[in-house]
Amino acid sequence: MNLSGKTAIITAGASGIGRVIAHRFVEQGAQVCLCDIADDALAAVTRELPSAIVLKADVSKSSDVAALYDAFLARHSRLDILVNNAGISGPTKRVEDITDEEWNETMAVNVSGQFYMVRKAVPLFRQAGGGCVINLSSVAGRLGMPLRAPYSTSKYAVRGLTDVLAVELGEIGVRVNAILPGLVDGPRGQRVMREQAEKRGMTLEEWMPFFLHNISMHTMIDMKEIADVAVFLASDLAPHISGQSISVCGNFESYRGPKTAGD
């Protein structure tokens, strides 16, 4: 899987899954532009990936997205790959306890951010004669996840956006797919599991084995697996893969555990 000669924009590329994807893309020869909102993470990834364009941008703001593309085009004349990775986990609460602000923030980052990024990318893809969009959704975009209404709803929306874009942009040679991670081994996954444990009056150590037992492969997902799928989808090995929502979840979709905090 070789990405030599290709240019890519990766949102939230300074930490978590986005950082691992950025490293893998650079290893495979891509010229990478990444953005994030965390200053410390941006400084660290600048040291790690000196060849990358590293920018601060909040994708939930269309003005930040416009500035991001201006900075990208100051260095590159074409765009080949867009990885819409930016997202937040939102609250872990019953629906009646979720505030307007929590709902709106989750939708703004997880859904509107992807829309803003794609909207600016399409003219560049048209000019290049094709391209590739990889949207990060979640297994929560296939399942109704209890206590995660804003997050789960937003990830269903990402799948819907992916389907629409795959149909609409196929005629100009743009492939659009979504990756649906399961429970990823990292700070965010640990935080969400801790919150779910607390809602059930359990410690993280008590909750995790019980939770994982209800997933058929009984394991969390390594971020490198997500990055490898992204590289494959962006490569010339996937010339006609489009409109797909690909789960990388250890068969999380078979989850048969507790559905509410009271179970």
Backbone hydrogen bonds, N-H to C=O, Kabsch-Sander energy under -0.5 kcal/mol:
donor,donor_aa,acceptor,acceptor_aa,energy
3,L,28,Q,-2.7
5,G,29,G,-0.9
6,K,3,L,-2.1
8,A,31,Q,-2.6
9,I,81,I,-2.2
10,I,33,C,-2.4
11,T,83,V,-2.3
13,G,10,I,-0.6
13,G,35,C,-2.4
15,S,12,A,-0.5
18,G,15,S,-0.7
19,R,15,S,-1.2
20,V,16,G,-1.7
21,I,17,I,-2.6
22,A,18,G,-2.5
23,H,19,R,-2.3
24,R,20,V,-2.3
25,F,21,I,-2.8
26,V,22,A,-2.4
27,E,23,H,-2.5
28,Q,24,R,-1.6
29,G,26,V,-1.7
30,A,25,F,-2.5
31,Q,6,K,-2.9
32,V,30,A,-0.6
33,C,8,A,-2.7
34,L,53,I,-3.1
35,C,10,I,-1.8
36,D,55,L,-1.4
39,D,37,I,-0.6
42,L,38,A,-2.4
43,A,39,D,-2.4
44,A,40,D,-2.1
45,V,41,A,-2.5
46,T,42,L,-1.7
47,R,43,A,-1.4
48,E,44,A,-2.0
49,L,45,V,-2.7
52,A,49,L,-1.8
53,I,32,V,-2.4
54,V,52,A,-0.6
55,L,34,L,-2.5
55,L,53,I,-0.5
57,A,36,D,-2.1
57,A,55,L,-0.6
59,V,57,A,-0.7
61,K,58,D,-2.1
62,S,60,S,-0.6
65,V,61,K,-1.9
66,A,62,S,-2.3
67,A,63,S,-1.9
68,L,64,D,-2.2
69,Y,65,V,-2.2
70,D,66,A,-1.9
71,A,67,A,-2.2
72,F,68,L,-2.2
73,L,69,Y,-2.7
74,A,70,D,-1.1
75,R,72,F,-1.5
76,H,72,F,-2.3
80,D,7,T,-1.4
81,I,7,T,-1.9
82,L,132,C,-2.6
83,V,9,I,-3.1
84,N,82,L,-0.7
84,N,134,I,-2.5
85,N,83,V,-1.4
93,K,91,P,-0.7
93,K,147,L,-1.3
97,D,94,R,-2.0
98,I,95,V,-1.2
103,W,99,T,-2.2
104,N,100,D,-2.9
105,E,101,E,-2.4
106,T,102,E,-1.8
107,M,103,W,-2.2
108,A,104,N,-2.5
109,V,105,E,-2.2
110,N,106,T,-2.5
111,V,107,M,-1.9
112,S,107,M,-2.2
113,G,108,A,-1.3
115,F,111,V,-2.1
116,Y,112,S,-3.0
117,M,113,G,-2.0
118,V,114,Q,-2.4
119,R,115,F,-2.7
120,K,116,Y,-1.5
121,A,117,M,-1.2
122,V,118,V,-2.2
124,L,121,A,-0.7
125,F,121,A,-2.3
126,R,122,V,-2.8
127,Q,123,P,-2.0
128,A,124,L,-1.9
129,G,125,F,-1.4
130,G,125,F,-2.2
131,G,173,G,-1.7
132,C,80,D,-1.7
133,V,175,R,-3.0
134,I,82,L,-2.9
135,N,133,V,-0.5
135,N,177,N,-2.8
136,L,84,N,-2.7
137,S,135,N,-0.8
137,S,179,I,-2.8
139,V,181,P,-2.6
141,G,138,S,-2.4
142,R,139,V,-1.9
143,L,139,V,-1.2
145,M,143,L,-1.2
148,R,145,M,-1.5
152,S,148,R,-3.1
153,T,149,A,-2.3
154,S,150,P,-2.3
155,K,151,Y,-2.1
156,Y,152,S,-1.8
157,A,153,T,-2.0
158,V,154,S,-1.7
159,R,155,K,-1.5
160,G,156,Y,-2.0
161,L,157,A,-2.8
162,T,158,V,-2.5
163,D,159,R,-2.2
164,V,160,G,-2.3
165,L,161,L,-2.7
166,A,162,T,-2.4
167,V,163,D,-1.6
168,E,164,V,-2.8
169,L,165,L,-3.0
170,G,166,A,-0.7
172,I,169,L,-1.5
173,G,170,G,-2.0
174,V,169,L,-1.9
175,R,131,G,-2.4
175,R,173,G,-0.5
177,N,133,V,-2.3
178,A,244,Q,-3.0
179,I,135,N,-2.3
180,L,246,I,-3.1
182,G,248,V,-1.9
184,V,182,G,-0.9
185,D,221,I,-2.9
186,G,184,V,-1.1
190,Q,186,G,-2.5
191,R,187,P,-2.3
192,V,188,R,-2.6
193,M,189,G,-2.3
194,R,190,Q,-2.2
195,E,191,R,-2.3
196,Q,192,V,-2.4
197,A,193,M,-2.3
198,E,194,R,-2.4
199,K,195,E,-1.9
200,R,196,Q,-0.8
200,R,197,A,-0.9
201,G,198,E,-1.5
202,M,197,A,-2.9
207,W,203,T,-2.4
208,M,204,L,-2.7
210,F,206,E,-0.8
211,F,207,W,-2.9
212,L,208,M,-3.0
213,H,209,P,-1.7
214,N,210,F,-0.7
214,N,211,F,-1.2
215,I,212,L,-1.7
216,S,251,N,-0.8
217,M,250,G,-1.4
218,H,215,I,-1.4
221,I,183,L,-2.7
225,E,222,D,-1.6
226,I,222,D,-0.9
227,A,223,M,-2.0
228,D,224,K,-2.3
229,V,225,E,-1.8
230,A,226,I,-2.1
231,V,227,A,-2.4
232,F,228,D,-2.2
233,L,229,V,-2.7
234,A,230,A,-1.9
235,S,231,V,-1.0
235,S,232,F,-0.9
238,A,235,S,-1.3
241,I,238,A,-1.1
242,S,240,H,-0.8
243,G,176,V,-3.5
246,I,178,A,-3.0
246,I,244,Q,-0.6
247,S,245,S,-0.6
248,V,180,L,-2.3
254,S,251,N,-2.0
255,Y,252,F,-2.9
256,R,214,N,-0.9
263,D,260,T,-1.5
